[in-house]
Amino acid sequence: MEILRPNPAPGALRHAVFDFDGTLSLLRAGWQRVMADQMVEALGATPRAEPEPALRAATVEPIYGLAGKPTLLQMQWLADAVQARGGVALSADAYKADYVLRLSTRLPHRAELESGRKPAAAFLVPGALAFVAALRARGVTCHIASGTDETDVRAEAALLGLTPYLTHLRGARPDGSDAKRELIAHLVAEHDLGAAELAAFGDGRAEMEYARAAGGLAIGLATTEDERDEVEPHKRALLLSAGADVILPNFTRPAALFAYLWPNSSAIS
């Protein structure tokens, strides 16, 4: 665990907001490659397309920088980038539909879980379920806010066994609203949350920035989605730039994090 800022109010935590994909769930592990391939294919077909290495480099910021926000924003970037290169762009909704289809074809993890071919543990960030349960046992109210479509997040959270520990579960909705921004703002206002009474856990820029802006803790998960036990350098760099207070590879060694949150009480191992 890497601590970048001391806890400004130890022992104050009341609400925890978790990102979903890459933070709790690995059902979409590899989605970045799928989206990059889609973007490069669409951009490569335009009249003023750069060589493929340059196109791949151009997709890094929208893929990683907009991660955690509604997927439609990444698809709108793609539509704008196609037009900027002289191409005839599809709508952001059409690009999103194509991306979702590609995900289901190339990443059949949900089908493997639903069919029972693989257990839920194969698709959870290591230690995630036990950690959420431990937070709830300490009286922390837990929530999910995701840029993935809400219907999918609800179904997948249930498949992974997370639902019993959650109060709010928000994802992307047809109105394009930002689930993370709205839920964090709602919790702060509804419960009059002060410094470090809220923590956001995630692997994206959005939840780090929203948490810090609200006076909360920003706990970054830089999980390598294949090995699942190391810090992924690109994620770490993004989380650092977004103001993360703490960076973790996963939840398998929670004692140090619990000591950071509650330094004067016994930690779990």
N, C-alpha and C positions, 0 to 999 in steps of 0.2 A: 504494500500500500504506500502510495506517495502522497504526503500531506503538503499542500501548497499554501494553505492559510489556516492559522489556528481557528478553532471553533469559537466564534464570538460570544456564544451564549451556551456553554456546555449544559446538557441536561434539559434543554428547552423544547426538544423536538416533539411536535404534536401531529403533524401531517406529513406523509411521504407520497410524492407523485412520481410514478415510474413511467418512463418510456417503455415501449413493448418490444419491438424488433431489435435484436442485438443487445438488449438490456436484460430482459427476462426470457424472451423467446428466441429460438434459433430456427424456427420453421421457415424463415426467409433467408437463412444464411446463404450468402452468395448473390443477394439481390443486386449488389453494386455492379457485378460483372454483367448480369443480365441487362441492367439499364444502360451500362456503358456500350454494350454491343448494339442495343437498339438505337441509341443516339448516334453512334459512329456510322451505322448503316444508313440512317436517314440523312445525316449531314454529308456523307460520302456521295450521295446521289445528287447533290446540288451542283449548279454550274460553277460555283467558285469555291469548291471544297479544297481544303488544304490536304496535304499527305496524311495518311492514317495516324502516324504517331502524334502529329499536331492536333488532330481531331480528338484523339483519346486524352491528350493533355487538357484540351478545352473542356472536357466533360467532368473533370475532377471536382471543380468548385461547385457546379450545380448539384452533382450527385452527393458529395459529402457536405458541402456547405448548407444545402437545403434539407439534408436528412433530418427527419423528425417533424418537419412541417408537412402539410398535405401534399401527397404525391402529385397532385394537379399542378403545383407550382413548378416542379421539375419538368413536367410535360409542357407547360407554357414556355419555359426557357427553351425547350427543344423547338417548339413551333417558331419562336422568335429567331432562333439561331438558323433555322432552315431558311426563313425569309431573308435574313441578313446576307445569306450566301446565294441569293437569287433563286431559291427553290420555291415550289408551291407547297406550303405547309398544310398539314392536316390540323384539325382543331386539337386543343389540349385534351379534350375528352376522348377523341379518337386515339391519340397517342397513348393515353392512359389505358384504354381498353386493350390495345396491342401489347402494352407492357404487362398487364395482368395475365393475358393469355400466355405470353412467353414465360412468366413466372411459373404458371401451373404446369407447363410442359417441361421446363428445365429443372424445376425444383419441386418434385412431387412429394415433399415431406409431409404435408398435411394429409394427403391420401394414405401415406404409410402409417401415420398415427391413427387415422380414423379406422383403417382396416385392421389395426392391431399388429401389423407386421413389425412395427417398432414401438417401444414404450415411450411414454411422455418424457422420461428422463433424458432420452436421446436428443430432445429438442428444447431443453431448458438450458439457459446459461448455468454452468455449474454452481450449485449452492443457492440458486435464486428462490426456489420454493421454500426452503427452510428459513432463508433470511426474511422473506416477507412474513412468514408465520411467526418468526421471532419478534419482528417489529409489532405485529398485532398483539402478541402476548404481553408486550411492554406498554400497551395502550396507545400505540401510534395508529392513526387512521390512514389506511393505504388506498391509493387510487392509481389507475392507469390513464395516461393520456398519450395518444399516438397519432402519427400522420397517416397511418394505414386506415382503410375504410372501417368504420365502427362495427358494421355487421360482422366483418371478418375477425376483428380483434375480440369481440364478445364470444364468438364461437371458439376461437383458438384459446382464449384464456380459460374457458371451461374445459376444453380438451386437455390442457396442461395442468389442471387442478388448482388454478390461481383464484378463481371466482369467489370461493368462500371467504377470502381474506380482503376483498375489495369493497369499498363503499361506492365510489364513482368510477365508471369506466367510459372513457370518451375516445373517439377516433374521428377520422375525417368524415364529414357529412356533405350532402349535396350542395349546401349553401357555401361551401368553401371556407368555413370558419376554422380558426386555428385552435385546435382542442387544448393544446398545452397552455397557450397564452390565456385562454378564457377560463380554464379550470383553475390555474394558479391564481388569477385575479379574483375569481369567485371565492376560493378558499380563504384568501387573505382578508377579503371584505367581510365574508360571512362569519368568520371566527376571530376577527380582529387579531390576526397573527403578527407577532413581533419578530425581532431578530432571531434567526435560526429556529423558529418554531415550525418552519416548513423546510423540507429538503426535496430536491429533485434529483432523481437518479436516471442517467441516460448516457448514450454514446454519441449524441449530437449537439450541435452548437445551440439550437433553440432553447432546450430545457435548461442549459447552463446559464444562458443570458437571462431568461425569464426568472429563474430562481434568484440570481444575484440582484436583479432589479427590484425584486419583491422583498429583499432583505433576508432571503433564505440561503440554505446551504446548497452548493452545486457539487454533486457527487458523480464523477465521470467513470463510465465503464468502457475501457479500451480493450475489450475482449477480442482476441483473435478467433474468428468464427469457425475455423477449421480445427486448430489444436485446442482452443478454448482454455488455455492455461497460461498464456503469455500476454504481454501488453503489445497491442498493434501500434506501430510507430505513427502511422498517419492519423489514426484516431486520437492518439495521445497529443499530437501536435495541435489538432483541431480543438480538443478539449482545453488545452492550455491557453490557446488564443481566445477561447470563449469565457475564461475566468473560472475554470473548475477549482474547487477548494481541495478536492481529493481525487485521485485517480486509482482505480482498481482494475486488475485483470479479470476478476469474476468475484463470486461471493463465497468461495470455498474456505477462506480464512477470515471469518468475520470478527474475531476477537479484537483486532486492532481498530476496526471501524466502530465497533460498539464502545471501545474505550475513548475514541474521538468524540462520539455522540454523548456518552454518559461516563465521564472519567471517574466519577466517584461511586460507581456501582459495579457489581460483578459483571463480567463480560461472558458471553457464550464462547465456546471453543469452536 
